[in-house]
Amino acid sequence: MPREKGRKLISQNKKARHDYAIEDVFEAGLVLTGTEVKSLRAGRATLTDGYATVDGGEIWLRGIHIPEYTQGTWTNHEPRRARKLLLRRDEIRRIVAKVKDSGITLVPLALYFQDGYAKVEIAVARGRRSYDKRQAIAERESKREADRAIGRRG
């Protein structure tokens, strides 16, 4: 059987880009069990409550929900268990240095398959206040209107 090619999106956290100012993005592999992979291949996962923590020099993904595999037996996984992220040592060092600042958190942005491997895109992010959110929306709308006006002229 030929190996999968390209990127197949499973789930993404659109709310994270609204609630946080993204400073840096990293791609990480996941340590998963067999039934978790089968459930992800069925396209079932939720990232909305997810976050990542640094524990003992390792980064763990917590709070994401991968439902139990329907055809699974007693070997099924727990839906909200902590999952270890696979990153290079220098990436972990950079993340740890940034997370030491107050107000910085690690948020999952997307969960996908890249060439057959399950990957998660995590972001080093700073929480936005409500007035920052309104300002970001206003900037986005004004840019959209300017692009439309340029499109009509051309």
Backbone torsions as a table, in degrees:
resi	resn	phi	psi	omega
1	MET	NA	128.5	-179.1
2	PRO	-69.7	147.3	-179.3
3	ARG	-74.7	146.8	178.4
4	GLU	-64.8	147.1	176.3
5	LYS	-122.7	149.5	175.3
6	GLY	86.3	-165.8	-174.5
7	ARG	-115.2	125.8	177.5
8	LYS	-116.9	109.7	-177.0
9	LEU	-72.9	131.8	177.1
10	ILE	-100.1	-52.1	-176.9
11	SER	-154.2	149.5	174.7
12	GLN	-138.8	155.0	-176.5
13	ASN	-106.7	87.0	-178.6
14	LYS	-68.4	-30.9	-178.3
15	LYS	-66.1	-28.6	-178.4
16	ALA	-63.9	-39.6	180.0
17	ARG	-68.2	-24.6	177.6
18	HIS	-82.1	-41.5	-174.0
19	ASP	-84.0	-18.8	-175.5
20	TYR	-129.0	149.9	171.3
21	ALA	-92.1	113.3	-174.8
22	ILE	-77.8	125.1	179.6
23	GLU	-100.8	-40.8	-178.2
24	ASP	-151.8	147.3	-177.6
25	VAL	-124.1	137.4	178.8
26	PHE	-127.9	146.9	174.0
27	GLU	-103.9	129.0	-177.0
28	ALA	-132.3	147.7	172.1
29	GLY	-82.1	167.1	-178.4
30	LEU	-123.7	143.0	171.4
31	VAL	-92.3	111.5	-175.0
32	LEU	-125.3	159.0	172.0
33	THR	-92.3	171.3	-176.4
34	GLY	-61.2	-43.7	-178.1
35	THR	-70.6	-27.6	176.1
36	GLU	-66.7	-41.4	179.3
37	VAL	-64.1	-42.7	179.7
38	LYS	-64.1	-38.9	177.8
39	SER	-66.7	-39.0	176.9
40	LEU	-66.7	-38.9	178.2
41	ARG	-63.1	-27.1	175.2
42	ALA	-78.1	-5.3	175.8
43	GLY	83.1	30.2	-175.6
44	ARG	-117.3	110.0	174.9
45	ALA	-167.4	152.8	179.0
46	THR	-131.3	126.2	-178.0
47	LEU	-104.6	-2.0	-168.6
48	THR	-59.3	-38.1	-178.3
49	ASP	-96.8	9.3	-172.8
50	GLY	-78.9	151.3	174.2
51	TYR	-156.6	165.1	179.2
52	ALA	-120.8	147.7	178.8
53	THR	-128.9	158.1	176.2
54	VAL	-105.7	118.0	-179.9
55	ASP	-129.8	112.1	175.0
56	GLY	60.5	40.2	178.5
57	GLY	78.8	6.7	176.6
58	GLU	-121.1	155.1	179.3
59	ILE	-111.0	128.9	-177.0
60	TRP	-118.1	137.8	177.3
61	LEU	-96.3	123.7	-176.5
62	ARG	-125.3	153.9	172.1
63	GLY	83.7	-7.7	177.3
64	ILE	-80.3	148.2	-175.6
65	HIS	-111.1	113.3	172.2
66	ILE	-112.7	106.4	-173.9
67	PRO	-63.1	158.3	179.3
68	GLU	-61.9	147.5	177.7
69	TYR	-73.0	129.0	-173.0
70	THR	-64.4	-36.2	178.6
71	GLN	-89.8	7.2	-179.8
72	GLY	-71.4	157.2	179.7
73	THR	-107.3	-146.7	179.5
74	TRP	-65.8	-10.8	179.2
75	THR	-85.7	5.6	-178.8
76	ASN	-59.6	153.7	-177.9
77	HIS	-88.0	167.4	173.5
78	GLU	-86.4	131.4	-172.2
79	PRO	-61.0	-36.3	-174.9
80	ARG	-113.7	32.8	-178.9
81	ARG	-74.6	160.8	176.8
82	ALA	-75.3	136.8	-178.9
83	ARG	-122.1	132.8	-177.7
84	LYS	-76.6	138.5	177.1
85	LEU	-98.3	142.5	-179.8
86	LEU	-103.3	109.7	179.6
87	LEU	-133.9	160.8	174.8
88	ARG	-73.1	155.3	-176.4
89	ARG	-58.8	-40.9	-179.2
90	ASP	-69.2	-33.9	176.3
91	GLU	-66.1	-41.2	178.3
92	ILE	-62.1	-42.5	178.8
93	ARG	-60.9	-43.4	179.3
94	ARG	-63.4	-42.4	179.9
95	ILE	-64.5	-45.6	-179.3
96	VAL	-61.0	-40.8	179.4
97	ALA	-63.3	-38.4	-178.8
98	LYS	-75.6	-36.0	-176.3
99	VAL	-72.3	-19.6	178.2
100	LYS	-63.1	-26.9	176.7
101	ASP	-65.7	148.5	178.5
102	SER	-75.4	145.1	178.5
103	GLY	84.5	2.3	179.8
104	ILE	-101.5	137.1	179.1
105	THR	-138.4	164.4	176.0
106	LEU	-106.5	121.7	-175.0
107	VAL	-124.6	132.8	174.3
108	PRO	-76.1	133.3	179.8
109	LEU	-100.8	-40.9	-176.3
110	ALA	-150.4	151.0	175.7
111	LEU	-125.1	127.4	-173.3
112	TYR	-156.1	168.0	172.2
113	PHE	-102.0	127.1	176.7
114	GLN	-116.3	110.4	-178.4
115	ASP	52.1	39.2	175.9
116	GLY	92.1	-8.4	-180.0
117	TYR	-104.1	138.1	177.8
118	ALA	-74.4	128.6	-179.1
119	LYS	-131.3	154.9	174.0
120	VAL	-130.0	141.0	177.3
121	GLU	-100.8	113.8	179.6
122	ILE	-109.8	148.8	-177.5
123	ALA	-123.1	139.9	168.2
124	VAL	-85.1	116.8	-170.5
125	ALA	-135.1	155.9	176.7
126	ARG	-116.9	132.6	-178.4
127	GLY	-62.1	141.6	177.8
128	ARG	-98.4	148.0	173.2
129	ARG	-90.1	168.7	-174.1
130	SER	-62.5	-37.2	-180.0
131	TYR	-70.7	-29.6	174.9
132	ASP	-65.9	-38.6	179.1
133	LYS	-64.0	-43.5	179.4
134	ARG	-63.6	-39.9	179.9
135	GLN	-65.3	-40.8	179.2
136	ALA	-64.8	-39.3	178.1
137	ILE	-65.3	-43.5	179.9
138	ALA	-62.6	-42.6	178.0
139	GLU	-62.8	-43.0	-179.4
140	ARG	-63.3	-42.9	-180.0
141	GLU	-67.3	-39.6	179.3
142	SER	-67.2	-37.2	176.9
143	LYS	-65.2	-40.8	178.8
144	ARG	-62.9	-43.2	178.6
145	GLU	-64.7	-39.9	178.1
146	ALA	-64.5	-40.9	177.9
147	ASP	-63.9	-38.3	178.2
148	ARG	-65.4	-41.9	-179.4
149	ALA	-64.7	-40.2	177.1
150	ILE	-65.1	-39.7	178.5
151	GLY	-63.3	-38.5	179.0
152	ARG	-68.7	-34.6	179.8
153	ARG	-70.9	-35.9	-174.0
154	GLY	-84.8	NA	NA
